[in-house]
Amino acid sequence: MPLSEHEQRLLDQLEQQLHAEDPKFANALSTAPTRSLSTRNIVIGVVVMIAGLLVLLGGVATHLILLGILGFLIMGGGVYIAVSKPKFGDAEQSAGKPGTKSGPKQKSGFMNGLEEKWEERRRDQ
């Protein structure tokens, strides 16, 4: 069921208020899906998987069980690398900066705004 115009306006206002009060959190919410996979990690993971497969086949060909197990573990590491999410340095740098947290005053202002919007919505219905 689509949102009504009034609900869409309220949602837009909430989004704007969130961006104004806590831009770091708002950016984390809005950009999270685009950071799902890295092409670089996929390529490295596939190369490691192929190397593991070759080691596994070498273990099978030479009848060395430990070499086959090692090849399987290398392949598993390649899969892990391929599907792991990239780590960005900007999130780590800003986490250590003082004064980046939003204080309790901003949180209460945000919550008050939400409560006011909720009451306004209930009165309009």
N, C-alpha and C positions, 0 to 999 in steps of 0.2 A: 504494500500500500504506500503510495507516494506521500510525501509530506505536504501539508497545506502551506500556503504562502506565509501565514503567521508563524508556523513552526519552522519554516526555512529561515525566516528573518531572525527568530530567536537563536537558531543554531549558528547563523552567521555572526550574530552579536557575541555569542559565547566564544566562538572561535577567535574573533578579534580581541576580546577581553583576555583570553588565554595568551595570545601572542603578545599583548601589551604587558601583562604581568609576569609571565615566565617564558620568554622567547626560547630559551635553551630547551625546555621541556616540550614546547610546541614544535620546535624543529625536529626533536627526536621522534615525536609522534608522526610528523608528516613525512619524514625522510626514511623511516625504518624499512618500508617495503622495497625501496630502490637499492638498499644495501644488501640484498639477499645473497647474491653470489658474485664472485670476482672472476673475471676471465683469466687473470693471471694464476689464481689458485687452481682453476680447472685445468689449465694447461700443465702446470707443474704436477698436479695430482695424476693426470693421465700418463705423463712421462714416467712418474714413479711407479704407477700401476703396470705399465709395460715392462719396466725393468724387473719388477717383482714377478711378473708372469714368466719372463725369460729365466729368472733364477729358479722358479718353481719347475719349469720344464727341464732345466738342467738337472735339478734334483731327481726328477722322475727318470730322466735318461740315464743318469749314473747310479740309480738305485740308492741314493743317499737321502734318507728320510729327513735328517736335520736340514739339509739344503732345501728340500721341498717345503718344510715348515717355515724356514726363513723367507723363502719366496712368497709364501702365503701371507706372512706378517707384513712384508714390504708392500704387497698389493693392498692389504687392509689400510696401511698408512697412506697409500696413494689415494684411496677412496676418501679417507678422512680429510686429507688436504684439499681434495677437489670439492667437497661439500661444506667445508668450514667457511664461516663468514669472515670477510676481511676485517682487519683491525686498523682503525684510523687513528693517527696520532693526535688529531685536533681534539677529540673527546677526552683523551688522557691529559692533555695540556690544560684544558679549561677546568678539569676537575680539581686540579691543585691550586687554582687561583682563589685567593680570599675574596669574600664579598660576592661570590656568584650565586650563593643560595638566596632564595627568596625568604624574607622574614615572615614572622607570624602575622604581621599587620597585613601583608599582601594576601596571605591565605585567607584571613578572615574577611578581607574585602572581596575576594573572589567568591567565597561562600555566601556572603551577604548578597552579592549580585545575583548569584544563582537562586537564592531564596526569594529575592524580589521578583525575578523573572517568573519563578514558579507560581508565586501568588498572583502575579499579573495574568498569567495564563489561565489560572483557575477562575479568576473573576471574569475573564472574557468569555468563558464557556458558559 
